[in-house]
Amino acid sequence: MINRLILLLLGACLTIGLSSQARAQQAPAPPPTARISAENPSAFDPGAATQAWLDTVPADKRTKSDAYFEGGYWLILWNFLLVAAISIFLLASRISARLRDFAERAARFKPLQTTLYAIPYMLLVYVLSFPLNLYEHFYREHQYGLATQSFAPWFGEQLVALGLTLIIGTVLLIVLYAVFRRAPRTWWIWGAIVAVIFSCAVTFIAPVYIEPLFNTYKRLNNPEIRDPILAMARANEIPVKQVFEVDASRQTTRVSANVAGFLGTTRIALNDNLLKQCTLPEIRDVMAHEMGHYVLNHAAKLITYFGIFVFIGFAFSRTLFEVTVRRWGNKWGIRGIDDPAGLPLLVLILSTFIFVLTPFLNTVVRVTEREADAFGINTAREPDGMAKVALKLGAYRKLDPTPLEEFIFFDHPSGRVRIRMAMDWKAANLPAGESAVLESNPAAH
């Protein structure tokens, strides 16, 4: 929860990945309806093939994954209500004002005052939000078979994340409140700029400098897997010479991968669950998808899009903050925007703005994921691999939602949409293996 509060100010930090709880390395063959014949490709029906793939998932697994994902709808609401309740509590009880008073008595230097306010504030928020954090990220993940960590190591990583949040959050708040003091009328413009810059910094450094604090990265030496990935990277001018494996299985059963970095730090990484659970065609599809994010500059584009949302959010906050302070400022002990005691109010306003805009924020991300899917299928040329990965995603994401559900709650395309893209591609292209046979045997034309 404390991370959520900081991200409200950072804008959005991007994490792009896939997940699954499937265990078998050898995925089932395509169902008969999903097969295409080189002799009669026109007989292939993408719609029927999509449904055939979906029908391979047992009803009990569909019910379980639907329950997990639909439970997430409520968690969006509970997390927002918890942020709102904590913020109102800190304001109405004047705890926030008392923290400000303590900081002012302890130091005269304004940045130090902000620090002395920010650290106890974030610790207090972490403690108050811990029960929901424990349920959402530990108990519930174990309940649905998506987590492998016992409580002690999980809590240890929580403390590491808290330490990072205290450092990053404090620096951010020092800069923000310096801006608020120097530009009391245009703080919302400069504050939005600061938030976007911090969001950009965290987005680009996290894969290289933060994620290794939680997992070990080692070189992938299996040439059967490494070489096809590097070949795709070279074909798309991605400046890497090595592929890294991440030991994610000690925390989760989800599979994930990423292609990230900048200024010489670009790196391809995939977790060990992906290696254990997926066949080479599936791995090729996942990695081609991740390369799509890199080649299409999605990180920069998403930062730009979210920067617009952040700018609008700060503009909205300016008006509502001033109105609220005029009405309740004396009661809560808030002097103005440059007063750290008003931070819970700013968080409350921004969290409300983000909650209301959830469908639109999800849509922005979902569009980029769709673009990466299209890049991936055209690069890897593995339609059945893409379909199998989409089914594995169904272990934690509803495979066949209604259009309204997908618009509101999905930040990735649903399983049905992804499989249909793969089957449409398959209908328009002979499988790579059959194409190779035709090219090597002219008599077959």
C-alpha positions in Angstrom: 0.0 0.0 0.0 2.8 2.4 0.8 4.1 1.8 -2.7 0.7 2.6 -4.1 0.7 5.9 -2.3 4.1 6.8 -3.7 3.1 5.8 -7.2 0.2 8.2 -7.0 2.8 10.9 -7.0 5.3 9.2 -9.3 2.6 8.8 -12.0 3.0 5.2 -13.2 5.9 2.8 -13.1 5.6 0.2 -15.9 5.9 -3.5 -15.4 5.2 -5.7 -18.3 5.0 -9.4 -17.9 3.2 -12.7 -18.2 2.2 -15.1 -15.5 1.0 -18.7 -15.1 0.7 -21.5 -12.6 0.9 -24.3 -15.2 3.6 -26.9 -14.5 3.9 -29.1 -17.6 6.8 -28.3 -19.9 5.1 -30.0 -22.9 1.9 -28.1 -23.8 -0.9 -30.0 -25.5 -1.1 -30.1 -29.2 -3.5 -27.7 -31.0 -7.1 -29.0 -30.9 -8.2 -30.3 -34.3 -10.3 -27.3 -35.0 -7.3 -25.1 -34.5 -5.1 -26.9 -37.0 -4.5 -25.5 -40.5 -3.8 -27.5 -43.6 -1.3 -26.3 -46.2 -3.4 -28.0 -48.9 -6.6 -26.2 -47.9 -5.9 -23.2 -45.7 -9.2 -21.6 -46.7 -11.1 -24.2 -44.6 -9.6 -22.8 -41.4 -12.0 -20.8 -39.2 -10.2 -18.5 -36.8 -13.4 -18.0 -34.7 -14.0 -21.8 -34.3 -10.3 -22.3 -33.6 -10.3 -19.7 -30.9 -13.2 -21.4 -29.2 -11.6 -24.8 -29.5 -8.5 -23.5 -27.7 -10.7 -22.0 -24.9 -12.6 -25.3 -24.6 -9.4 -27.1 -23.8 -9.3 -25.5 -20.3 -11.2 -27.6 -17.8 -14.3 -26.0 -16.2 -12.9 -26.2 -12.7 -9.7 -24.3 -13.7 -11.8 -21.7 -15.5 -13.9 -21.2 -12.4 -10.9 -20.8 -10.2 -9.1 -18.3 -12.5 -12.3 -16.3 -12.9 -12.8 -16.2 -9.2 -9.2 -14.9 -8.7 -9.4 -12.2 -11.3 -12.9 -11.1 -10.3 -11.8 -10.8 -6.7 -9.3 -8.3 -8.0 -12.2 -6.1 -9.0 -13.1 -5.7 -5.4 -9.5 -5.2 -4.3 -9.3 -2.1 -6.5 -12.2 -0.7 -4.5 -10.8 -1.8 -1.1 -7.4 -0.4 -1.8 -8.9 2.9 -2.8 -11.2 3.0 0.3 -8.2 2.1 2.5 -6.1 5.0 1.1 -9.1 7.3 1.6 -9.7 6.1 5.1 -6.1 6.4 6.2 -5.8 9.9 4.7 -9.0 11.2 6.3 -7.9 9.6 9.7 -4.5 11.3 9.6 -6.2 14.6 8.7 -9.1 14.5 11.1 -7.1 13.2 14.1 -4.5 16.0 13.4 -1.8 13.3 13.4 -0.5 14.8 10.2 -0.3 18.2 11.7 1.4 16.9 14.8 4.1 15.2 12.6 4.6 18.6 10.9 4.9 20.3 14.2 7.5 17.8 15.4 9.5 18.2 12.2 9.5 22.0 12.6 10.6 21.8 16.2 13.4 19.4 15.4 14.9 21.3 12.5 14.9 24.7 10.7 16.2 23.5 7.4 13.1 23.0 5.2 14.3 19.8 3.4 15.2 18.2 6.7 11.7 19.2 8.0 10.2 17.4 5.0 12.3 14.4 5.7 11.3 14.3 9.4 7.7 14.4 8.4 7.9 12.0 5.4 9.6 9.0 7.1 7.1 8.6 10.1 4.2 9.4 7.7 5.2 6.6 5.3 5.9 4.2 8.2 2.5 4.9 9.7 0.7 4.4 6.4 2.6 1.1 5.9 1.5 -0.2 9.3 -2.1 0.8 8.9 -2.3 -0.8 5.4 -0.4 -3.9 6.3 -3.4 -6.2 7.0 -4.8 -5.7 3.4 -1.3 -5.9 2.0 -0.8 -9.3 3.8 -4.1 -10.6 2.5 -3.7 -9.4 -1.0 0.0 -10.2 -1.7 0.6 -13.2 0.6 -2.5 -15.1 1.8 -4.5 -14.7 -1.4 -1.6 -15.6 -3.7 -1.1 -18.8 -1.7 -4.8 -19.5 -1.7 -4.8 -19.6 -5.5 -1.4 -21.4 -5.8 0.4 -18.5 -7.3 3.0 -18.0 -4.5 5.8 -20.2 -3.3 7.4 -18.1 -0.5 6.8 -18.7 3.2 6.0 -15.8 5.4 9.5 -15.0 6.7 11.2 -14.4 3.3 8.1 -12.7 2.0 8.1 -10.3 4.9 11.9 -9.8 4.5 11.4 -8.6 0.9 8.5 -6.4 2.1 11.0 -4.6 4.5 13.5 -4.2 1.6 10.7 -2.7 -0.5 9.7 -0.4 2.4 13.3 0.8 2.7 13.4 1.6 -1.0 10.1 3.4 -0.7 11.3 5.5 2.3 14.4 6.6 0.3 12.7 7.2 -3.1 9.6 8.7 -1.5 11.5 11.0 0.8 13.6 12.4 -2.1 10.4 12.9 -4.1 8.7 14.7 -1.3 11.7 16.9 -0.6 11.7 18.0 -4.3 7.9 18.4 -4.5 7.7 20.6 -1.4 10.6 22.7 -2.5 8.6 23.3 -5.7 5.4 24.0 -3.7 7.2 26.6 -1.6 8.8 28.4 -4.6 5.8 28.3 -6.9 2.7 28.6 -4.7 0.5 29.6 -7.7 1.9 27.3 -10.4 2.8 24.4 -8.1 0.5 22.0 -9.9 2.4 22.5 -13.2 5.9 22.1 -11.7 4.7 19.3 -9.4 3.4 17.3 -12.4 6.7 17.8 -14.1 8.6 16.5 -11.1 6.3 13.5 -10.8 6.8 12.6 -14.5 10.6 12.9 -14.1 10.6 10.6 -11.1 8.3 8.2 -12.9 10.7 8.1 -15.8 13.7 7.5 -13.6 12.1 4.7 -11.7 10.8 3.1 -14.9 14.2 2.9 -16.5 16.4 2.0 -13.5 14.1 -0.5 -11.8 14.9 -3.5 -14.1 18.7 -2.9 -13.8 19.2 -1.6 -10.3 16.1 -2.4 -8.2 14.9 -5.8 -9.3 18.3 -7.5 -8.7 17.8 -6.6 -5.0 15.0 -9.2 -4.9 16.2 -11.8 -7.4 19.5 -13.3 -8.7 20.2 -12.8 -12.4 22.6 -15.3 -14.1 23.5 -15.9 -17.7 21.3 -18.4 -19.7 23.7 -20.9 -21.2 21.3 -23.3 -22.9 22.0 -22.5 -26.6 18.7 -24.1 -27.7 16.8 -21.4 -25.9 19.4 -18.6 -25.9 20.4 -18.5 -29.5 16.8 -18.2 -31.0 16.2 -15.3 -28.6 19.4 -13.5 -29.5 18.7 -14.1 -33.2 15.3 -12.3 -32.8 17.1 -9.5 -30.9 19.7 -9.0 -33.7 17.0 -9.0 -36.3 15.3 -6.1 -34.4 18.6 -4.2 -33.7 18.3 -4.7 -29.9 21.9 -4.2 -28.6 22.4 -7.3 -26.4 24.8 -10.2 -26.5 23.5 -12.2 -23.6 20.2 -13.5 -22.1 19.7 -13.7 -18.3 17.7 -16.1 -16.2 15.9 -14.9 -13.0 15.2 -17.2 -10.0 11.6 -16.1 -9.7 10.4 -19.6 -8.7 11.4 -19.0 -5.1 8.7 -16.4 -4.9 6.0 -17.2 -7.4 4.7 -19.7 -10.0 4.1 -16.9 -12.5 6.2 -16.7 -15.7 7.6 -13.3 -16.8 10.3 -11.7 -19.0 11.4 -8.3 -20.0 13.6 -6.4 -22.4 14.6 -3.2 -20.7 17.4 -0.7 -20.1 19.0 2.4 -21.6 22.4 4.0 -22.3 24.2 0.6 -22.6 22.2 -1.2 -19.8 19.8 -2.9 -22.2 19.2 -6.5 -21.0 17.0 -9.5 -21.9 15.8 -11.5 -18.9 13.3 -14.3 -18.5 12.5 -16.1 -15.2 13.1 -19.7 -14.5 9.3 -20.5 -14.4 9.2 -19.6 -18.1 12.0 -22.0 -18.8 10.4 -24.8 -16.8 6.8 -24.4 -17.9 6.9 -23.4 -21.5 8.1 -25.0 -24.8 10.5 -23.2 -27.1 7.6 -21.9 -29.4 5.9 -20.4 -26.3 9.2 -18.9 -25.1 9.9 -17.4 -28.5 6.4 -15.8 -28.5 6.8 -14.3 -25.0 10.3 -12.9 -25.8 9.1 -11.5 -29.2 6.3 -9.8 -27.3 8.8 -8.2 -24.8 11.0 -7.2 -27.6 8.0 -5.4 -29.1 7.7 -3.2 -26.1 11.4 -2.2 -26.5 11.4 -1.7 -30.3 8.1 0.2 -30.2 9.4 2.5 -27.4 6.5 1.7 -25.2 8.2 2.8 -22.0 8.7 6.3 -23.3 5.2 6.4 -24.8 3.5 5.2 -21.6 5.4 7.8 -19.6 4.2 10.4 -22.0 0.6 9.2 -21.8 0.7 9.0 -18.1 2.4 12.3 -17.9 -0.7 13.8 -19.4 -2.9 12.0 -16.8 -0.6 13.3 -14.0 -0.7 16.9 -15.4 -4.6 16.7 -15.4 -4.6 15.1 -12.0 -2.4 17.9 -10.5 -4.6 20.5 -12.1 -7.7 18.9 -10.6 -5.9 18.7 -7.3 -5.1 22.4 -7.3 -8.7 23.5 -7.3 -10.0 20.8 -4.9 -7.0 21.2 -2.5 -7.6 25.0 -2.2 -11.4 24.5 -1.7 -10.9 21.9 0.9 -8.3 23.8 2.9 -10.5 26.9 3.0 -13.3 24.7 4.4 -11.4 22.4 6.8 -7.8 23.7 6.9 -8.1 25.2 10.4 -9.7 22.1 11.8 -7.0 19.8 10.3 -4.1 22.2 10.9 -3.2 22.6 7.2 -1.7 26.0 6.2 -1.5 25.5 2.5 0.0 23.4 -0.3 3.6 24.1 0.9 2.7 22.5 4.3 3.6 18.8 4.6 0.7 18.3 6.9 -1.5 18.5 3.8 0.1 15.5 2.1 -2.7 13.1 3.1 -5.2 15.5 1.5 -3.1 15.6 -1.7 -2.9 11.8 -1.7 -6.6 11.5 -1.1 -7.4 13.8 -4.1 -5.0 12.1 -6.4 -6.1 8.6 -5.4 -9.7 9.5 -6.1 -8.7 10.9 -9.5 -6.8 7.7 -10.4 -9.6 5.4 -9.1 -12.2 7.2 -11.3 -9.8 7.0 -14.3 -9.0 3.3 -13.8 -10.7 2.2 -17.1 -8.9 4.8 -19.1 -5.5 4.1 -17.5 -6.0 0.4 -18.2 -7.0 1.1 -21.8 -3.8 3.0 -22.4 -1.7 0.1 -21.2 -3.9 -2.5 -22.9 -3.4 -0.8 -26.3 0.4 -1.0 -26.0 0.1 -4.7 -25.0 -2.0 -5.3 -28.1 0.7 -3.6 -30.2 3.4 -5.8 -28.6 1.2 -8.9 -29.3 1.1 -7.9 -33.0 4.8 -7.3 -33.1 5.4 -10.6 -31.3 3.3 -12.8 -33.5 4.9 -11.3 -36.7 8.4 -11.7 -35.2 8.2 -15.2 -33.6 5.6 -16.6 -36.1 4.3 -18.9 -33.4 0.5 -18.7 -33.4 0.0 -21.9 -31.5 2.7 -20.8 -29.0 0.8 -17.5 -28.5 -2.4 -19.4 -28.0 -0.8 -21.7 -25.4 0.7 -18.8 -23.5 -2.7 -17.0 -23.5 -4.2 -20.1 -21.9 -1.5 -20.2 -19.3 -2.3 -16.6 -18.5 -5.7 -17.8 -17.8 -4.4 -19.3 -14.5 -4.8 -15.8 -13.0 -6.6 -13.7 -15.6 -10.1 -14.2 -16.8 -10.0 -15.8 -20.3 -13.3 -14.7 -21.7 -14.6 -11.5 -20.1 -17.5 -9.3 -21.3 -16.4 -6.3 -23.3 -17.3 -4.0 -20.4 -15.2 -6.1 -18.0 -12.2 -5.9 -20.4 -12.6 -2.1 -20.8 -12.7 -1.4 -17.1 -10.5 -4.0 -15.5 -8.0 -5.4 -18.0 -4.6 -3.8 -18.5 -3.7 -6.6 -21.0 -5.8 -8.1 -23.7 -8.0 -11.0 -22.6 -7.1 -14.6 -23.5 -9.9 -14.8 -26.1 -8.6 -11.6 -27.8 -5.1 -12.8 -27.8 -5.9 -16.3 -29.1 -8.2 -14.8 -31.8 -5.2 -12.6 -33.0 -3.1 -15.7 -33.2 -5.7 -17.6 -35.1 -6.3 -14.7 -37.5 -2.6 -14.6 -38.2 -2.5 -18.3 -38.7 -5.3 -18.1 -41.2 -3.4 -15.5 -43.2 0.0 -17.3 -43.0 1.1 -20.8 -43.6 2.9 -22.1 -40.5 6.7 -21.5 -40.6 7.4 -25.3 -40.8 5.1 -25.9 -43.8 6.5 -22.8 -45.5 10.0 -24.3 -45.1 8.9 -27.6 -46.6 7.4 -25.9 -49.6 10.5 -23.8 -50.2 12.8 -26.8 -50.0 10.6 -28.9 -52.2 9.6 -26.9 -55.4 7.8 -29.9 -56.7 5.3 -29.5 -53.8 4.1 -26.1 -55.3 
